[in-house]
Amino acid sequence: MISDYLFFTGINILLAWSVYAVLLTGSLSFAQGAFMALGCYASGVLTVKFGFHLVPACLLAAAGVALVAAVVGYPALRLRGIYLILVTIGITFCVRVLIENFKYVGGVAGFGGMTGSSLWYVGAAVAIVGALLLWLSRSPLQRMCDAVREDDRVAASLGIPVTMVRVIGFAAGAAIAAVAGALYGHYMNFVRPENFDVLLSIYVVLYVVLGGVNNLWGPMLGAAVMTLLPEYFRVLADWRPSVFGAAILVMLLFRPQGLLAFRTITARAGARVGG
């Protein structure tokens, strides 16, 4: 159905923006699946077991996940390159194991009973997050992010708290992923830990790479394209990881800047990935 496609496109846009928020500070995270899972389960507990409405549950879940990301990210974001990537992948595995062994939310059997999400909620979330990112592009924090991304040593010499800026970007990305997870879970009604494995985090990064990492609209396009393509190639469902990998290889070889590669106020061209 068209409404389902639009809903999942909105979810994937939020996830792509959650990676983009981290990239703004020159870091790369593969932990978005973990933060999505935490947002999903936290909001589910609030609505199913404590009777909260979906909106406050989403907000509380996002705030809680952002706090967790800040605590975990403060030491992790002192690392660079491949070491930071490995740490974020490790976060995803750790969260999955914790959920699988937490019987209060069903463990490996899954957690259900969540309702209330719809296309309208996702559309509102995309509009709000997009507006906040556009506002950020005109704020002093954006200039600090630019400085940290381009050369963190120079930024530190200018008195910019490099680690703190990266932690803010990491926590903001986690909060966006948590909102996506909450809306996803309350749309599906039932989720299991394997819905949020590391492969999901890899797909989300691919959305951003495909669309373009140097502007706000690239991740939107990448998410929309990669949500639509599987519908047209269902016959290749078993080969989906291989097809995605091949598509990224082709992009990196022939258009490494992404589908939408132009300079915008949200980020300068030439942003470095991995710090």
Buried (B, 14 or more C-beta within 10 A) or exposed (E): EEEEBBBBBBBBBBBBBBBBBBBBBBBBBBBBBBBBBBBBBBBBBBBBEEEBEBEEBBBBBBBBBBEBBBEBBBEBBBBEEEEBBEBBBBBBBEBBEBBBEEEEBBBEEBBBEBBBBBBEBBEBBBEEBBEBBEEBBEEEBBEBBBBBBBEBEEBBEEEBEBBBBBBBBBBBBBBBBBBBBBBBBBBBBEBBBEBBBBBBBBBBBBBBBBBBBBBBBBBBBBBBBBBEBBEEEEEEEEEBEEBBEEBBEEBEEEEEBBBBBEEBEBBBEEBBBBB
